[in-house]
C-alpha cells in the first residue's frame, strides 16, 4: 500500500511538471509571492466579567537578557537555563510580557498600571500601551482612573509623555502612600540601579500628586474594585480584586514575574524585590488564595494576555492559561 501511494504521488508530480513545462499551467500568477508584512496585529484582548468589560492592553515585551545568577535568588544560571529549555522557552533571553488591565464598569474606565512609557531600560520593544489603547478604541482622555499596583518604571512611567504632558489628563491616580513616599525619596537615589529608577519615578509621580488618591488595604477604592496589600516586591505593592455580578478577577500586579520559574519555584525572591522574603510570603498567600478559590487572575508579566488560573502541584504550583475567546 505504501509503495502504491509513493508511486501515485510520483506520477502526479511528474504529470504536473510536464504540464508546467508545456505551458499548460501558469507559473507566475498562481504561485505569486505575497510581500512580508513585518508587523504584528495590535495587542488587545477583551472578555466579560459579569456586567464589566475587561480589556488587556499590551505595553509590549520586557527583556531581562540572558539567564544569569541572581535574577531569581537561589536559581543558578544553569538551573534557570534548564527550566527554560524544559518548557520550550528561549534560553538566550528571558522575556516577559507587560499586560495592563482596563476595566469598563459601564460608568468608569479604570486602567491598572501604565507601562514603561517607552523607556529602553528593559529593551527596545516596550512602550506600546498608548498605540494599543488607540487600536482598542480607547482614548486616554476618557480614562477616569489609573490604578497603580506599584511604582516601578514598567508600571508607572507611562503617566507622563516625553514632552512632559499627562497621558491620562482626566484620571485620578490611585496607589499606596508607602510606594509614593518610597519612590519619590531623593535620598534613595543612590547606586547604578536605584538612581535612575528614583529620578525617573519622581518625574512621573510628583507632577500628579494633586490627582493622587492613596489606597488602604481592604478598601473598595471604586465600585467593584477592592485593594489588597501584597508588599515585598515594593513596600506598598497592592493587588486588586475586581467583582461584578458574582464574577471575580484578581489583578495580581507583580506578585509573580515568570509563568514557569515563579510557579515551579515560588519561594525564590526576584532581583528587583525591595524585600525578597516578604515578597515570597505575599506570593504564597496570594497563590494559595487563587488555587483554593479557583479564581481567575491577570498577571502583568505572564505570557500574553496573562489571563489564567493557578493550581497546587506538590509544594509548588502550575499555571493554566485561560482559553482566549474569539467572540464576546
PESUL-V47471 format. One record per residue. RES is the residue in one letter. PSI is psi in whole degrees, -180 to 180 (NA if undefined). OMEGA is omega in radians with two decimals (999 if undefined). D_LAST is the distance of its C-alpha to the last C-alpha in Angstrom with 1 decimal. Layout:
RES;PSI;OMEGA;D_LAST / RES;PSI;OMEGA;D_LAST
This chain:
X;-42;3.14;47.8 / X;-45;3.14;46.7 / X;-39;3.13;49.7 / X;-40;3.13;49.0 / X;-44;3.13;45.3 / X;-43;-3.14;46.6 / X;-45;-3.14;49.3 / X;-39;3.14;46.9 / X;-41;3.11;44.6 / X;-40;3.11;47.6 / X;-43;-3.12;48.8 / X;-47;-3.11;45.5 / X;-39;3.12;45.4 / X;-44;3.11;49.1 / X;-41;3.12;48.7 / X;-42;3.14;45.7 / X;-38;3.14;47.8 / X;-39;3.13;50.7 / X;-41;3.11;48.7 / X;-44;-3.13;47.5 / X;-34;-3.13;51.0 / X;-5;-3.13;52.3 / X;10;-3.12;49.9 / X;-21;3.11;48.3 / X;139;3.09;44.8 / X;148;-3.13;43.4 / X;-16;-3.05;43.0 / X;-53;-3.06;41.4 / X;-44;-3.06;38.7 / X;-30;-3.09;37.3 / X;35;-3.12;37.0 / X;146;3.13;36.4 / X;134;3.06;35.0 / X;144;3.13;31.8 / X;148;3.04;32.1 / X;137;-3.13;30.6 / X;-37;3.09;27.7 / X;32;3.08;28.4 / X;144;3.13;25.3 / X;158;3.05;21.9 / X;152;3.08;18.6 / X;138;-3.02;17.7 / X;89;2.94;16.5 / X;151;-3.07;13.5 / X;128;-3.07;10.4 / X;149;2.99;7.6 / X;165;-3.11;6.4 / X;145;3.02;7.3 / X;94;-3.02;10.9 / X;-126;3.12;12.3 / X;-6;-3.14;12.5 / X;154;2.98;12.2 / X;125;3.14;9.8 / X;138;3.06;10.9 / X;125;3.02;11.5 / X;127;-3.11;14.0 / X;128;-3.12;16.5 / X;137;2.94;19.2 / X;6;3.13;22.8 / X;171;-3.12;23.8 / X;156;3.11;25.8 / X;128;-3.04;28.8 / X;132;3.03;31.9 / X;2;-3.13;34.5 / X;-168;-3.10;36.7 / X;153;3.08;38.4 / X;140;3.13;38.7 / X;161;3.06;41.7 / X;135;3.01;43.5 / X;-17;3.10;42.4 / X;-48;3.01;38.7 / X;118;-3.02;38.1 / X;134;3.12;41.3 / X;-6;3.09;43.0 / X;110;-3.09;41.0 / X;166;3.08;43.3 / X;-44;-3.12;42.5 / X;-43;3.13;43.3 / X;-40;-3.13;41.2 / X;-44;3.12;38.2 / X;-37;3.14;38.5 / X;-43;3.11;38.8 / X;-44;3.14;35.6 / X;-47;-3.13;33.7 / X;-41;-3.14;35.3 / X;-22;-3.14;34.7 / X;21;3.05;30.9 / X;38;3.10;31.0 / X;151;-3.13;30.6 / X;142;3.13;32.9 / X;1;3.13;36.2 / X;-11;-3.14;37.3 / X;124;3.08;34.8 / X;107;-3.07;32.8 / X;134;3.12;29.6 / X;160;3.11;26.8 / X;170;3.05;23.6 / X;101;-3.01;23.0 / X;101;3.10;19.6 / X;141;-3.11;19.5 / X;131;3.05;17.0 / X;127;3.11;16.0 / X;125;2.99;15.1 / X;109;-3.10;14.6 / X;-6;-3.00;16.1 / X;-24;3.10;16.2 / X;-26;-3.08;19.8 / X;150;2.97;20.1 / X;122;-3.05;18.7 / X;118;3.14;19.9 / X;127;3.09;20.4 / X;113;3.13;21.7 / X;161;-2.97;24.4 / X;7;-3.06;25.1 / X;-172;-3.01;25.9 / X;9;3.03;29.5 / X;15;3.14;29.8 / X;6;3.04;31.0 / X;144;3.14;33.8 / X;15;-3.14;35.1 / X;-36;-3.09;36.2 / X;32;3.07;33.7 / X;167;-2.99;33.6 / X;-3;-2.97;32.8 / X;-1;-3.07;29.1 / X;-171;-3.13;27.7 / X;31;-3.04;27.4 / X;5;-3.03;24.2 / X;-50;-3.06;22.3 / X;-41;3.12;23.3 / X;-41;-3.14;22.5 / X;-31;3.01;19.1 / X;-47;3.14;18.4 / X;-43;3.13;19.7 / X;-31;3.13;17.4 / X;2;3.11;14.4 / X;20;-3.11;15.9 / X;125;3.02;17.6 / X;124;3.14;21.4 / X;-27;3.12;23.3 / X;-18;-3.13;25.4 / X;-5;3.12;22.6 / X;125;-3.09;22.2 / X;-29;-3.08;24.0 / X;134;2.96;24.5 / X;120;-3.09;25.0 / X;116;-3.10;25.4 / X;127;3.04;27.4 / X;-34;3.07;27.6 / X;177;-2.94;30.9 / X;32;3.00;33.0 / X;156;-3.07;33.1 / X;-41;-3.07;32.9 / X;3;3.14;29.5 / X;-22;-3.09;28.0 / X;-2;-3.10;30.0 / X;6;3.01;31.6 / X;8;-3.13;28.9 / X;-38;-3.05;30.1 / X;138;3.13;32.9 / X;169;3.11;33.1 / X;-27;3.13;35.9 / X;-4;3.10;37.6 / X;8;3.14;37.6 / X;150;3.10;35.2 / X;133;3.11;32.3 / X;-24;-3.14;28.9 / X;74;-2.90;27.3 / X;-20;-3.07;30.2 / X;12;-3.07;28.8 / X;140;2.85;27.5 / X;152;-3.07;29.4 / X;121;-3.08;29.6 / X;131;3.08;29.4 / X;171;3.10;31.2 / X;143;3.11;34.0 / X;-33;3.14;37.5 / X;-42;3.13;38.8 / X;-41;3.11;36.7 / X;-49;-3.09;37.6 / X;-43;-3.09;41.3 / X;-49;-2.98;41.3 / X;0;3.00;39.6 / X;8;-3.11;41.6 / X;108;-3.09;44.9 / X;-27;-3.11;47.1 / X;-18;3.13;49.4 / X;-1;-3.11;46.8 / X;66;-3.12;46.6 / X;143;3.11;48.8 / X;163;-3.05;48.4 / X;-28;-3.11;46.6 / X;-49;-3.03;43.1 / X;-36;-3.07;43.3 / X;-54;3.14;45.0 / X;-30;3.14;42.3 / X;-46;3.13;39.6 / X;-47;-3.11;41.4 / X;-44;-3.14;42.4 / X;-40;-3.11;39.0 / X;-37;3.06;37.3 / X;-39;-3.13;40.0 / X;-30;-3.09;39.2 / X;-31;-3.07;35.6 / X;-44;-3.03;36.2 / X;-42;3.11;39.5 / X;-16;-3.11;38.7 / X;9;-3.02;35.8 / X;-36;-3.12;37.9 / X;-18;3.13;38.2 / X;4;-3.07;34.4 / X;141;2.95;34.2 / X;118;-3.09;33.2 / X;128;-3.02;34.5 / X;156;3.11;32.5 / X;154;3.14;34.0 / X;129;3.11;33.1 / X;-6;-3.08;31.3 / X;137;2.95;30.7 / X;99;-3.00;27.7 / X;-30;3.07;27.6 / X;157;-3.12;24.9 / X;120;3.12;23.3 / X;4;-3.10;21.2 / X;116;-3.07;22.4 / X;134;3.13;25.5 / X;145;3.09;27.7 / X;115;-3.14;29.2 / X;134;3.11;32.1 / X;64;-3.00;32.1 / X;166;3.10;35.1 / X;-55;3.06;36.7 / X;-45;2.84;34.7 / X;170;-3.07;35.9 / X;-28;-3.10;38.1 / X;23;-3.12;35.3 / X;128;-3.04;32.2 / X;135;3.07;29.6 / X;168;-2.99;26.2 / X;131;3.08;23.8 / X;122;-3.13;22.0 / X;127;-3.05;19.0 / X;133;3.06;18.5 / X;126;3.08;16.6 / X;43;3.10;17.0 / X;-3;3.10;18.5 / X;136;-3.04;15.9 / X;142;3.11;17.6 / X;136;3.08;17.1 / X;127;2.94;20.1 / X;107;-2.87;20.5 / X;3;3.08;23.5 / X;-130;-3.11;25.0 / X;38;3.05;27.8 / X;-24;3.06;28.6 / X;154;-3.04;28.5 / X;-29;-3.06;28.6 / X;129;-3.02;28.3 / X;-22;3.13;26.0 / X;-56;-3.05;29.1 / X;-42;-3.09;32.2 / X;-18;3.13;31.0 / X;-39;3.12;29.9 / X;-29;3.10;32.7 / X;68;-2.97;35.3 / X;-10;-3.08;33.9 / X;12;3.10;37.4 / X;139;3.13;38.1 / X;162;3.13;37.9 / X;147;-3.02;36.4 / X;-31;-3.06;38.7 / X;9;3.07;37.3 / X;138;3.01;37.4 / X;-42;3.09;39.8 / X;99;-3.03;40.8 / X;-43;-3.12;39.8 / X;-42;3.11;41.0 / X;-37;3.10;39.1 / X;-40;3.10;36.0 / X;-44;-3.14;36.3 / X;-43;3.11;36.9 / X;-41;-3.14;33.8 / X;-48;-3.12;31.7 / X;-39;3.11;33.1 / X;-46;-3.12;32.5 / X;-42;3.11;28.8 / X;-43;3.12;28.3 / X;-40;3.10;30.0 / X;-47;-3.14;27.8 / X;-43;-3.10;24.5 / X;-45;-3.07;26.0 / X;-34;-3.12;27.6 / X;-2;-3.11;24.6 / X;42;-3.06;22.0 / X;129;3.04;20.2 / X;152;3.13;17.4 / X;159;3.01;18.4 / X;122;3.07;18.0 / X;131;-3.06;21.2 / X;-35;-3.00;22.4 / X;1;3.12;24.3 / X;166;-3.10;22.7 / X;138;-3.10;21.2 / X;136;-0.05;18.2 / X;12;3.02;15.7 / X;18;-3.13;17.9 / X;126;-3.12;15.5 / X;-160;-3.06;17.2 / X;161;3.04;19.9 / X;145;3.03;23.7 / X;148;3.05;26.2 / X;143;3.07;30.0 / X;93;-3.02;32.0 / X;-128;3.08;35.7 / X;15;3.10;36.6 / X;-157;-3.05;33.6 / X;166;3.05;29.8 / X;136;-3.14;27.2 / X;133;3.08;23.8 / X;114;3.09;20.8 / X;135;3.10;17.9 / X;140;3.09;14.6 / X;135;3.12;12.7 / X;139;3.13;10.2 / X;129;3.11;6.7 / X;-13;3.11;6.8 / X;132;3.10;3.8 / X;NA;999;0.0
